[in-house]
Amino acid sequence: MSEISFDDFMKVDIRVGQIIRAEPFPEARKPAIKLWLDFGPELGEKKSSAQITRHYTPEDLPGKRVVAVVNFPPRQIGPVMSEVLLLGVPDDENEVVLLTPDKDVPVGGRMY
């Protein structure tokens, strides 16, 4: 594992977003879900997609607060321009489990 400085870490803008809409993403090469997230008044609404279909359905996700990197450049994923990277950890079967705050925190709140 390589080390980074604290200053390097602080360059990564990690925020809490609330999923406001989720749809199946059948055009993706691997099963995925298209997501629209609210990051509050400073950042507004952003789009993303995530390969999270093992643990989540589009119906489960609206209202859920998640953690995402918001300052990577947008990336084209099939027909979707992904504007943020949702963060998750693989389970024992290497399927993504989303990182979520365990208390009620403001949408758009930055991780320190």
C-alpha positions as CSV (number, residue, x, y, z in Angstrom):
1,M,0.0,0.0,0.0
2,S,1.4,3.4,-0.9
3,E,1.1,6.3,1.4
4,I,-0.4,9.7,0.6
5,S,-0.1,13.0,2.5
6,F,-3.0,14.4,4.4
7,D,-3.0,17.3,2.0
8,D,-3.5,14.8,-0.9
9,F,-6.4,13.2,1.0
10,M,-8.1,16.6,1.5
11,K,-8.1,17.1,-2.3
12,V,-10.7,14.3,-2.6
13,D,-14.1,15.9,-2.0
14,I,-16.3,13.2,-0.4
15,R,-19.8,14.2,0.3
16,V,-23.2,12.8,1.5
17,G,-25.8,12.7,-1.2
18,Q,-29.4,11.6,-1.1
19,I,-30.7,9.4,-3.9
20,I,-33.7,11.1,-5.4
21,R,-34.3,8.7,-8.3
22,A,-33.1,5.3,-9.4
23,E,-33.7,3.3,-12.6
24,P,-32.5,0.0,-14.1
25,F,-29.6,0.4,-16.5
26,P,-30.0,-2.4,-19.0
27,E,-27.5,-0.9,-21.5
28,A,-24.6,-1.4,-19.0
29,R,-22.2,-4.3,-19.7
30,K,-22.6,-5.5,-16.1
31,P,-25.9,-5.2,-14.2
32,A,-26.1,-1.7,-12.9
33,I,-28.5,1.0,-11.7
34,K,-28.7,4.6,-12.9
35,L,-28.9,7.1,-10.0
36,W,-29.8,10.8,-9.5
37,L,-28.5,12.2,-6.3
38,D,-29.1,15.5,-4.4
39,F,-25.9,17.0,-2.9
40,G,-27.6,20.1,-1.5
41,P,-27.6,23.8,-2.6
42,E,-23.8,24.0,-3.2
43,L,-23.5,21.1,-5.7
44,G,-27.1,20.4,-6.7
45,E,-28.2,17.2,-8.5
46,K,-25.7,14.8,-10.0
47,K,-26.0,11.6,-12.0
48,S,-24.1,8.3,-11.6
49,S,-24.4,4.6,-12.1
50,A,-23.4,1.8,-9.9
51,Q,-23.0,-2.0,-10.1
52,I,-25.1,-2.6,-6.9
53,T,-27.9,-4.9,-8.2
54,R,-27.0,-7.8,-5.9
55,H,-28.0,-5.9,-2.7
56,Y,-30.3,-3.1,-4.1
57,T,-33.2,-2.5,-6.4
58,P,-34.2,0.8,-8.0
59,E,-37.2,0.8,-5.7
60,D,-35.1,0.5,-2.5
61,L,-32.8,3.4,-3.2
62,P,-34.8,6.7,-3.3
63,G,-34.3,8.5,0.0
64,K,-31.2,6.6,0.9
65,R,-28.2,8.8,1.9
66,V,-24.8,7.6,0.5
67,V,-21.2,8.7,0.4
68,A,-19.6,9.7,-2.9
69,V,-16.6,11.4,-4.4
70,V,-17.8,14.6,-6.2
71,N,-14.7,16.1,-7.7
72,F,-13.6,13.5,-10.2
73,P,-14.1,14.5,-13.8
74,P,-17.4,13.2,-15.4
75,R,-17.0,9.8,-17.0
76,Q,-19.1,8.4,-19.9
77,I,-20.5,5.0,-18.9
78,G,-22.6,3.8,-21.9
79,P,-25.3,6.4,-22.5
80,V,-24.9,7.8,-19.0
81,M,-22.5,10.6,-18.0
82,S,-21.5,9.7,-14.5
83,E,-20.7,12.8,-12.5
84,V,-19.9,11.3,-9.1
85,L,-18.4,8.0,-7.8
86,L,-20.5,6.3,-5.1
87,L,-18.4,4.6,-2.5
88,G,-18.9,1.1,-1.3
89,V,-17.1,-2.0,0.1
90,P,-17.3,-5.5,-1.3
91,D,-18.9,-8.2,0.8
92,D,-17.7,-11.8,1.0
93,E,-18.9,-12.5,-2.5
94,N,-17.3,-9.3,-3.9
95,E,-20.6,-7.5,-4.3
96,V,-20.7,-3.8,-3.5
97,V,-22.4,-2.6,-0.3
98,L,-22.8,1.2,-0.3
99,L,-21.2,3.4,2.4
100,T,-23.9,5.3,4.3
101,P,-23.8,7.6,7.3
102,D,-25.1,5.9,10.4
103,K,-26.7,9.1,11.8
104,D,-28.8,11.8,10.1
105,V,-26.4,14.2,8.5
106,P,-27.0,17.1,6.1
107,V,-27.1,16.4,2.4
108,G,-24.0,17.8,0.9
109,G,-22.0,17.4,4.1
110,R,-18.3,16.9,3.4
111,M,-16.3,14.1,5.0
112,Y,-13.2,15.1,6.9
